[in-house]
Amino acid sequence: MQLFNMSIPALRFHKVVKRYRSAPVLQELELEVRAGEFFALTGVNGAGKTSLIKCLFDFIALDAGSIEIHGLQHRLPAARAPLAFLPERFMPPYYLSGQDFLDYMLKLDGVAPDPNAVAAQLAALEFDGAALGAPVRTLSKGMTQKLGLAACLLSRKNTLVLDEPMSGLDPKARALFKTELGRVRQREGTLFFSTHALADVEEICDRMAILHQGRLRFVGTPAECRTSYGAHNLEQAFINCIG
């Protein structure tokens, strides 16, 4: 895993503006994700969470502002090299088997094949190894999600960017994935993810942001969010914040 200056933000969004035609989606967004922290981006559907992640990876162009990844401009391929990404609607190429997909992703990430490491990672997420030979189009939503998460974890990337990573996972799979995130924390990796599951934010995140109508309404710890909005739980704090 590549080493970074921990005093430099892992991700920095500076006055980011994004519009679709004339409709503003992200408006003067200012946000820093510290190296080594677990940070959640929350918001209702259509708030702009996925658009922000697409901007980070330069899938869509900014209309104004800038983004830095470990101090480098986000449009540089070298800047995006430390990132592992799982999109919200994860659909691996339908013609590949699970094994083909993992082999391909590891090759792209420059990771030497290690069947033992792959088997251990899949076992940790309770992905049935026998299903690796099956076409990915035959896998259930939960199994497909596990495959994508395994690829991210096996990549050995410093920073994980995950869009709704626990979508489709049953309660046990969610618990197993959180255990794997504990290993990411132990090696001082960074996690930036979007989610609607505020209980997960409360459990695993150092800080969070609430994005609403293209603007950040809150940035801070889950405890600070509850206190700021006079709520006993994060769900009610969220409602108070956007309401």
NUTOR-753203 format. One record per atom (N, C-alpha, C): atom name; x, z, y; residue number from 1; residue in one letter. Coordinates in steps of 0.1 Angstrom, whole numbers. Each point is the difference from the previous one (the first is absolute). Example, Ala and Ser with C-alpha at 12.3 -4.5 7.8 and 13.67 -1.06 7.14 Angstrom:
// NUTOR-753203
N,132,78,-57,1,a
CA,-9,0,12,1,a
C,9,0,12,1,a
N,-4,-7,11,2,s
CA,9,0,11,2,s
C,-8,8,11,2,s
***
This chain:
// NUTOR-753203
N,8,0,-12,1,m
CA,-8,0,12,1,m
C,9,0,12,1,m
N,-4,-8,10,2,q
CA,8,-1,12,2,q
C,-2,12,9,2,q
N,11,5,6,3,l
CA,0,12,8,3,l
C,-2,-4,15,3,l
N,-8,8,7,4,f
CA,-3,-2,14,4,f
C,2,12,8,4,f
N,2,-2,13,5,n
CA,1,10,10,5,n
C,-13,7,1,5,n
N,-1,12,-4,6,m
CA,-13,7,-1,6,m
C,-6,4,14,6,m
N,9,-2,10,7,s
CA,-5,3,14,7,s
C,-7,-12,6,7,s
N,1,-12,-6,8,i
CA,-6,-12,5,8,i
C,-14,-1,-7,8,i
N,-10,-3,7,9,p
CA,-13,-1,-7,9,p
C,0,-11,-10,9,p
N,-7,3,-11,10,a
CA,-1,-10,-11,10,a
C,-8,-12,6,10,a
N,-11,3,7,11,l
CA,-8,-10,6,11,l
C,-4,4,14,11,l
N,1,-10,9,12,r
CA,-4,3,14,12,r
C,-8,-12,5,12,r
N,-12,3,4,13,f
CA,-9,-9,6,13,f
C,-1,2,15,13,f
N,4,-9,8,14,h
CA,0,2,14,14,h
C,-9,-10,8,14,h
N,-11,6,5,15,k
CA,-9,-7,8,15,k
C,-5,-13,-7,15,k
N,-4,2,-13,16,v
CA,-4,-11,-8,16,v
C,-14,-5,4,16,v
N,-1,-13,2,17,v
CA,-13,-6,3,17,v
C,-2,-11,-10,17,v
N,-12,0,-5,18,k
CA,-4,-11,-9,18,k
C,-15,-4,3,18,k
N,-2,-13,1,19,r
CA,-14,-5,3,19,r
C,-3,-11,-11,19,r
N,-12,-1,-4,20,y
CA,-5,-11,-7,20,y
C,-9,-8,9,20,y
N,4,-12,3,21,r
CA,-6,-7,11,21,r
C,0,9,13,21,r
N,-11,3,5,22,s
CA,0,8,12,22,s
C,-3,15,-3,22,s
N,-3,3,-13,23,a
CA,-4,14,-3,23,a
C,13,8,-2,23,a
N,1,11,7,24,p
CA,12,9,-2,24,p
C,-2,8,-13,24,p
N,11,0,-8,25,v
CA,0,8,-12,25,v
C,9,12,1,25,v
N,12,-2,6,26,l
CA,9,11,2,26,l
C,3,0,15,26,l
N,-1,11,7,27,q
CA,1,1,14,27,q
C,11,10,5,27,q
N,11,-6,4,28,e
CA,11,9,6,28,e
C,4,11,-10,28,e
N,1,-3,-13,29,l
CA,2,10,-10,29,l
C,14,5,0,29,l
N,2,13,1,30,e
CA,13,6,1,30,e
C,1,11,-11,30,e
N,10,-2,-9,31,l
CA,0,9,-12,31,l
C,14,0,-6,31,l
N,5,12,-4,32,e
CA,13,1,-7,32,e
C,-3,7,-14,32,e
N,6,-5,-10,33,v
CA,1,6,-13,33,v
C,14,4,-3,33,v
N,2,13,-1,34,r
CA,14,5,-2,34,r
C,5,-3,-14,34,r
N,13,-2,0,35,a
CA,7,-2,-13,35,a
C,-2,12,-9,35,a
N,-4,-2,-12,36,g
CA,-2,11,-10,36,g
C,-13,7,1,36,g
N,-9,-4,8,37,e
CA,-13,6,1,37,e
C,-11,-8,-7,37,e
N,-11,7,-4,38,f
CA,-12,-6,-6,38,f
C,-10,-1,11,38,f
N,-4,-12,3,39,f
CA,-9,-2,12,39,f
C,-12,-8,-5,39,f
N,-12,4,4,40,a
CA,-12,-7,-4,40,a
C,-7,-5,13,40,a
N,-5,-13,-2,41,l
CA,-8,-6,10,41,l
C,-14,-1,-4,41,l
N,-9,7,7,42,t
CA,-14,0,-4,42,t
C,-9,-6,10,42,t
N,-12,-4,-4,43,g
CA,-9,-6,10,43,g
C,-12,-6,-8,43,g
N,-11,-3,7,44,v
CA,-11,-6,-7,44,v
C,4,-15,-3,44,v
N,-9,-6,-8,45,n
CA,2,-14,-3,45,n
C,0,-8,13,45,n
N,10,-9,1,46,g
CA,1,-8,12,46,g
C,7,6,12,46,g
N,6,12,-2,47,a
CA,7,7,11,47,a
C,13,-7,4,47,a
N,6,-8,-9,48,g
CA,12,-7,3,48,g
C,12,4,-9,48,g
N,-3,8,-10,49,k
CA,11,6,-9,49,k
C,7,-12,-7,49,k
N,-7,-8,-7,50,t
CA,7,-11,-7,50,t
C,6,-10,9,50,t
N,-6,-2,12,51,s
CA,6,-9,10,51,s
C,14,5,4,51,s
N,1,13,2,52,l
CA,13,6,4,52,l
C,10,-2,-11,52,l
N,-4,2,-12,53,i
CA,10,-2,-11,53,i
C,4,-15,-1,53,i
N,-9,-9,2,54,k
CA,3,-14,0,54,k
C,10,-3,11,54,k
N,-2,6,12,55,c
CA,9,-2,11,55,c
C,14,5,-4,55,c
N,1,11,-7,56,l
CA,12,6,-4,56,l
C,8,-10,-8,56,l
N,-6,-6,-10,57,f
CA,7,-10,-9,57,f
C,1,-14,6,57,f
N,-5,-2,13,58,d
CA,1,-12,6,58,d
C,-9,-11,-7,58,d
N,-10,5,-7,59,f
CA,-10,-9,-6,59,f
C,-9,-6,11,59,f
N,-2,7,11,60,i
CA,-7,-5,12,60,i
C,9,4,12,60,i
N,-1,-9,10,61,a
CA,9,2,12,61,a
C,-6,10,10,61,a
N,8,8,6,62,l
CA,-4,8,11,62,l
C,-4,-8,12,62,l
N,-10,5,8,63,d
CA,-3,-6,13,63,d
C,8,7,11,63,d
N,5,12,-3,64,a
CA,8,7,10,64,a
C,6,12,-7,64,a
N,11,5,5,65,g
CA,6,12,-5,65,g
C,11,-3,-10,65,g
N,5,10,-7,66,s
CA,11,-2,-10,66,s
C,-1,10,-11,66,s
N,6,-3,-11,67,i
CA,1,9,-12,67,i
C,14,0,-4,67,i
N,5,12,-3,68,e
CA,13,2,-6,68,e
C,-1,7,-13,68,e
N,9,-4,-9,69,i
CA,1,6,-14,69,i
C,14,5,-1,69,i
N,2,13,0,70,h
CA,13,7,-1,70,h
C,9,-6,11,70,h
N,-6,-2,12,71,g
CA,8,-4,12,71,g
C,1,-15,1,71,g
N,-4,-8,-9,72,l
CA,1,-15,1,72,l
C,-13,-6,3,72,l
N,0,-11,7,73,q
CA,-12,-7,3,73,q
C,-7,-5,-13,73,q
N,-13,2,0,74,h
CA,-7,-2,-13,74,h
C,0,-15,-5,74,h
N,2,-9,9,75,r
CA,0,-14,-4,75,r
C,13,-4,-8,75,r
N,10,8,1,76,l
CA,12,-3,-8,76,l
C,-2,3,-15,76,l
N,3,-10,-8,77,p
CA,-1,3,-15,77,p
C,8,12,-4,77,p
N,11,3,6,78,a
CA,8,12,-4,78,a
C,-7,13,4,78,a
N,-9,-1,10,79,a
CA,-7,12,4,79,a
C,-11,4,-11,79,a
N,-6,-11,-5,80,r
CA,-10,3,-10,80,r
C,5,3,-14,80,r
N,13,-2,-2,81,a
CA,6,1,-14,81,a
C,-2,14,-6,81,a
N,-1,11,8,82,p
CA,-1,13,-6,82,p
C,-15,4,-3,82,p
N,-9,-9,3,83,l
CA,-14,3,-2,83,l
C,-6,-5,-14,83,l
N,-8,8,-6,84,a
CA,-8,-3,-12,84,a
C,-14,0,5,84,a
N,-8,-10,-4,85,f
CA,-13,-2,5,85,f
C,-10,-2,-11,85,f
N,-12,6,2,86,l
CA,-11,-2,-9,86,l
C,-12,-3,9,86,l
N,-6,-12,-1,87,p
CA,-11,-3,9,87,p
C,-13,7,-5,87,p
N,-10,0,8,88,e
CA,-13,7,-3,88,e
C,-6,-8,-12,88,e
N,-1,-13,2,89,r
CA,-6,-9,-11,89,r
C,12,-6,-8,89,r
N,5,9,-9,90,f
CA,11,-4,-8,90,f
C,-4,-9,-12,90,f
N,4,-12,0,91,m
CA,-3,-10,-10,91,m
C,12,-7,-4,91,m
N,7,4,-11,92,p
CA,12,-7,-4,92,p
C,-4,-14,-5,92,p
N,10,-9,0,93,p
CA,-4,-14,-5,93,p
C,-6,1,-14,93,p
N,-12,-7,-1,94,y
CA,-9,2,-11,94,y
C,7,-6,-13,94,y
N,9,-9,1,95,y
CA,6,-7,-11,95,y
C,12,8,-6,95,y
N,4,11,6,96,l
CA,11,9,-5,96,l
C,-5,11,-9,96,l
N,8,4,-9,97,s
CA,-3,12,-7,97,s
C,5,12,8,97,s
N,-4,12,-4,98,g
CA,5,12,7,98,g
C,16,0,0,98,g
N,5,-3,-12,99,q
CA,15,0,-1,99,q
C,6,-10,9,99,q
N,-5,-12,0,100,d
CA,5,-11,9,100,d
C,0,4,15,100,d
N,-11,7,3,101,f
CA,-1,4,14,101,f
C,10,10,4,101,f
N,2,10,-9,102,l
CA,11,10,3,102,l
C,13,-6,0,102,l
N,3,-9,-9,103,d
CA,13,-6,0,103,d
C,3,-8,12,103,d
N,-11,-7,5,104,y
CA,1,-8,12,104,y
C,3,9,12,104,y
N,-8,11,1,105,m
CA,2,9,12,105,m
C,14,6,0,105,m
N,4,5,-11,106,l
CA,14,6,-1,106,l
C,10,-10,4,106,l
N,-1,-12,-4,107,k
CA,9,-11,4,107,k
C,1,-2,15,107,k
N,-12,0,6,108,l
CA,-1,-2,14,108,l
C,6,12,8,108,l
N,-1,12,-6,109,d
CA,5,12,6,109,d
C,15,2,-3,109,d
N,5,-9,-8,110,g
CA,15,2,-4,110,g
C,3,11,-8,110,g
N,-10,4,-9,111,v
CA,2,12,-9,111,v
C,3,-6,-14,111,v
N,11,5,-6,112,a
CA,3,-4,-13,112,a
C,-10,4,-10,112,a
N,-4,-8,-10,113,p
CA,-10,3,-10,113,p
C,4,13,-8,113,p
N,-9,9,-1,114,d
CA,3,12,-8,114,d
C,-13,4,-7,114,d
N,-1,-5,-13,115,p
CA,-12,2,-7,115,p
C,-4,15,-1,115,p
N,10,9,-1,116,n
CA,-3,14,-1,116,n
C,-6,5,13,116,n
N,5,-4,11,117,a
CA,-5,4,13,117,a
C,-14,-5,2,117,a
N,-3,-12,-4,118,v
CA,-13,-6,1,118,v
C,-10,8,-9,118,v
N,4,2,-12,119,a
CA,-8,7,-10,119,a
C,-3,14,5,119,a
N,10,7,6,120,a
CA,-2,14,5,120,a
C,-10,0,12,120,a
N,2,-10,9,121,q
CA,-9,-1,12,121,q
C,-14,-3,-4,121,q
N,-2,-9,-9,122,l
CA,-14,-3,-5,122,l
C,-6,12,-7,122,l
N,8,7,-8,123,a
CA,-5,12,-7,123,a
C,-4,11,10,123,a
N,7,1,11,124,a
CA,-3,10,10,124,a
C,-13,-2,7,124,a
N,-4,-13,0,125,l
CA,-13,-4,6,125,l
C,-11,-2,-11,125,l
N,4,3,-12,126,e
CA,-9,-3,-12,126,e
C,-5,-14,0,126,e
N,9,-9,2,127,f
CA,-3,-14,-2,127,f
C,3,-4,-14,127,f
N,-9,-5,-8,128,d
CA,2,-3,-14,128,d
C,10,-11,-1,128,d
N,12,3,-6,129,g
CA,10,-10,-1,129,g
C,-4,-12,-8,129,g
N,-9,2,-9,130,a
CA,-5,-11,-8,130,a
C,-7,-11,8,130,a
N,-5,4,12,131,a
CA,-8,-9,9,131,a
C,10,-9,8,131,a
N,13,3,-1,132,l
CA,9,-8,8,132,l
C,0,-15,-4,132,l
N,-2,-2,-13,133,g
CA,0,-14,-5,133,g
C,-13,-8,4,133,g
N,-10,7,5,134,a
CA,-13,-6,3,134,a
C,1,-7,13,134,a
N,-8,-11,2,135,p
CA,-1,-6,14,135,p
C,-5,10,10,135,p
N,5,1,12,136,v
CA,-4,10,9,136,v
C,-15,-2,4,136,v
N,-5,-12,-2,137,r
CA,-14,-3,3,137,r
C,-10,8,-9,137,r
N,5,5,-11,138,t
CA,-8,7,-10,138,t
C,0,15,2,138,t
N,9,5,9,139,l
CA,1,14,3,139,l
C,-11,5,8,139,l
N,-4,13,-2,140,s
CA,-10,6,9,140,s
C,6,2,14,140,s
N,-8,4,9,141,k
CA,4,3,14,141,k
C,10,11,0,141,k
N,-3,11,-8,142,g
CA,9,11,0,142,g
C,14,-3,-6,142,g
N,0,-8,-11,143,m
CA,12,-4,-7,143,m
C,8,-10,10,143,m
N,-6,-8,6,144,t
CA,6,-9,10,144,t
C,7,8,11,144,t
N,-7,10,5,145,q
CA,5,8,11,145,q
C,12,8,-5,145,q
N,0,5,-12,146,k
CA,12,7,-6,146,k
C,11,-9,-1,146,k
N,-2,-13,-4,147,l
CA,11,-10,-1,147,l
C,7,-2,14,147,l
N,-9,-1,10,148,g
CA,6,-2,13,148,g
C,8,12,5,148,g
N,-6,12,-2,149,l
CA,7,12,4,149,l
C,13,2,-8,149,l
N,0,-4,-13,150,a
CA,12,1,-8,150,a
C,11,-9,6,150,a
N,-4,-12,4,151,a
CA,10,-10,6,151,a
C,6,6,12,151,a
N,-8,6,9,152,c
CA,5,6,12,152,c
C,10,12,-3,152,c
N,-4,8,-9,153,l
CA,9,11,-4,153,l
C,13,-4,-6,153,l
N,-1,-10,-8,154,l
CA,12,-5,-7,154,l
C,9,-8,9,154,l
N,-5,-4,12,155,s
CA,8,-8,9,155,s
C,12,8,6,155,s
N,-1,13,0,156,r
CA,10,9,6,156,r
C,2,-2,15,156,r
N,-11,-5,6,157,k
CA,0,-2,14,157,k
C,-1,14,7,157,k
N,6,0,12,158,n
CA,0,13,8,158,n
C,-13,3,5,158,n
N,-8,-10,4,159,t
CA,-13,2,7,159,t
C,-11,-7,-7,159,t
N,-10,8,-3,160,l
CA,-12,-6,-7,160,l
C,-11,-2,11,160,l
N,-6,-12,0,161,v
CA,-11,-3,9,161,v
C,-11,-4,-9,161,v
N,-10,9,-1,162,l
CA,-11,-2,-10,162,l
C,-14,0,7,162,l
N,-7,-11,-2,163,d
CA,-14,-1,6,163,d
C,-10,4,-10,163,d
N,-6,12,2,164,e
CA,-10,6,-9,164,e
C,6,0,-14,164,e
N,11,7,-2,165,p
CA,6,0,-13,165,p
C,-7,6,-12,165,p
N,-10,9,3,166,m
CA,-7,7,-11,166,m
C,-13,-6,-3,166,m
N,-3,-12,6,167,s
CA,-12,-7,-3,167,s
C,-1,-4,-14,167,s
N,-11,3,-7,168,g
CA,-2,-4,-14,168,g
C,6,10,-10,168,g
N,7,10,5,169,l
CA,6,10,-10,169,l
C,-9,11,-3,169,l
N,-1,4,-12,170,d
CA,-8,11,-4,170,d
C,7,13,4,170,d
N,-7,12,-1,171,p
CA,6,12,5,171,p
C,13,3,-7,171,p
N,2,-2,-13,172,k
CA,12,3,-7,172,k
C,11,-9,5,172,k
N,-3,-13,2,173,a
CA,10,-10,5,173,a
C,5,4,14,173,a
N,-10,4,8,174,r
CA,4,5,14,174,r
C,10,11,-1,174,r
N,-3,10,-9,175,a
CA,9,12,-1,175,a
C,14,-5,-5,175,a
N,0,-9,-9,176,l
CA,13,-5,-5,176,l
C,8,-7,11,176,l
N,-7,-8,8,177,f
CA,7,-7,10,177,f
C,5,10,11,177,f
N,-7,10,3,178,k
CA,5,10,9,178,k
C,12,7,-5,178,k
N,1,2,-13,179,t
CA,12,5,-6,179,t
C,12,-9,3,179,t
N,-2,-13,-2,180,e
CA,10,-10,3,180,e
C,4,0,14,180,e
N,-9,2,9,181,l
CA,3,1,14,181,l
C,9,12,3,181,l
N,-2,10,-7,182,g
CA,9,12,1,182,g
C,14,-3,-2,182,g
N,3,-10,-10,183,r
CA,13,-4,-2,183,r
C,6,-8,12,183,r
N,-9,-8,6,184,v
CA,4,-8,12,184,v
C,4,10,11,184,v
N,-8,11,1,185,r
CA,4,10,10,185,r
C,13,7,-3,185,r
N,2,2,-12,186,q
CA,13,7,-4,186,q
C,12,-8,4,186,q
N,-1,-13,-1,187,r
CA,11,-9,4,187,r
C,0,-4,15,187,r
N,-9,7,8,188,e
CA,-1,-2,14,188,e
C,-5,-14,4,188,e
N,-8,-6,-9,189,g
CA,-7,-12,3,189,g
C,-11,2,10,189,g
N,-4,-11,6,190,t
CA,-11,0,10,190,t
C,-12,-7,-6,190,t
N,-12,6,3,191,l
CA,-13,-6,-4,191,l
C,-8,-2,12,191,l
N,-5,-12,2,192,f
CA,-10,-4,10,192,f
C,-11,-7,-7,192,f
N,-12,7,1,193,f
CA,-11,-6,-8,193,f
C,-13,1,8,193,f
N,-9,-9,-3,194,s
CA,-14,1,5,194,s
C,-9,5,-10,194,s
N,-10,8,4,195,t
CA,-9,6,-9,195,t
C,-13,4,6,195,t
N,-11,0,-8,196,h
CA,-12,7,5,196,h
C,-2,13,-6,196,h
N,9,4,-10,197,a
CA,-1,12,-7,197,a
C,7,11,7,197,a
N,-7,8,9,198,l
CA,6,10,8,198,l
C,5,12,-8,198,l
N,-6,2,-12,199,a
CA,5,11,-8,199,a
C,15,-3,-4,199,a
N,3,-13,-3,200,d
CA,14,-3,-3,200,d
C,9,2,12,200,d
N,-5,-3,12,201,v
CA,8,2,12,201,v
C,4,14,1,201,v
N,-10,9,-2,202,e
CA,2,14,1,202,e
C,10,5,-10,202,e
N,0,-6,-12,203,e
CA,8,5,-10,203,e
C,15,-4,1,203,e
N,2,-13,3,204,i
CA,14,-5,-1,204,i
C,7,-4,13,204,i
N,-7,0,11,205,c
CA,6,-6,12,205,c
C,6,10,10,205,c
N,11,-4,6,206,d
CA,6,8,11,206,d
C,-8,-2,13,206,d
N,-3,-12,2,207,r
CA,-8,-4,12,207,r
C,-10,-11,-3,207,r
N,-9,-2,10,208,m
CA,-10,-10,-2,208,m
C,-4,-6,14,208,m
N,-6,-11,0,209,a
CA,-6,-6,12,209,a
C,-14,-5,-3,209,a
N,-8,2,10,210,i
CA,-14,-5,-1,210,i
C,-1,-12,9,210,i
N,-2,-12,-6,211,l
CA,-2,-12,8,211,l
C,-15,-4,1,211,l
N,-4,-2,12,212,h
CA,-14,-3,2,212,h
C,-2,-10,11,212,h
N,-7,-11,-3,213,q
CA,-2,-11,9,213,q
C,13,-5,6,213,q
N,10,-1,-8,214,g
CA,13,-5,4,214,g
C,9,9,8,214,g
N,-4,13,2,215,r
CA,8,9,7,215,r
C,2,13,-8,215,r
N,12,6,2,216,l
CA,3,13,-7,216,l
C,-8,11,7,216,l
N,-8,7,-7,217,r
CA,-7,11,6,217,r
C,7,13,-3,217,r
N,8,1,-10,218,f
CA,7,12,-4,218,f
C,13,-3,-7,218,f
N,10,7,2,219,v
CA,13,0,-8,219,v
C,5,14,-1,219,v
N,2,5,-12,220,g
CA,5,13,-2,220,g
C,-1,4,-14,220,g
N,1,13,-3,221,t
CA,-1,5,-13,221,t
C,-15,2,-4,221,t
N,-4,0,-12,222,p
CA,-14,2,-4,222,p
C,-5,14,6,222,p
N,9,10,0,223,a
CA,-5,13,5,223,a
C,-2,-1,15,223,a
N,8,-8,7,224,e
CA,-2,-2,15,224,e
C,-13,-7,2,224,e
N,-3,-10,-9,225,c
CA,-12,-7,2,225,c
C,-13,9,-2,225,c
N,1,8,-10,226,r
CA,-12,10,-1,226,r
C,-1,9,12,226,r
N,11,5,5,227,t
CA,0,9,11,227,t
C,-5,-7,13,227,t
N,5,-12,2,228,s
CA,-3,-8,12,228,s
C,-15,-3,1,228,s
N,-6,-2,-12,229,y
CA,-14,-4,1,229,y
C,-10,11,-6,229,y
N,5,12,0,230,g
CA,-8,12,-3,230,g
C,-7,-2,-14,230,g
N,7,-4,-10,231,a
CA,-7,-2,-13,231,a
C,7,8,-11,231,a
N,-7,3,-10,232,h
CA,5,8,-11,232,h
C,6,-10,-11,232,h
N,-3,-12,1,233,n
CA,6,-10,-10,233,n
C,3,-13,7,233,n
N,8,-8,-6,234,l
CA,5,-12,7,234,l
C,-11,-11,1,234,l
N,-9,0,-9,235,e
CA,-11,-10,1,235,e
C,-8,3,13,235,e
N,-4,12,3,236,q
CA,-7,3,12,236,q
C,8,-2,12,236,q
N,13,3,-1,237,a
CA,9,-2,12,237,a
C,0,-15,3,237,a
N,1,-8,-11,238,f
CA,0,-15,2,238,f
C,-13,-5,7,238,f
N,-11,5,-4,239,i
CA,-13,-3,6,239,i
C,-1,4,14,239,i
N,5,12,3,240,n
CA,0,5,14,240,n
C,9,-9,9,240,n
N,11,-4,-6,241,c
CA,10,-8,7,241,c
C,-6,-14,4,241,c
N,-6,-7,-9,242,i
CA,-4,-13,3,242,i
C,-14,0,6,242,i
N,-7,11,0,243,g
CA,-14,1,4,243,g
C,-1,3,15,243,g
***
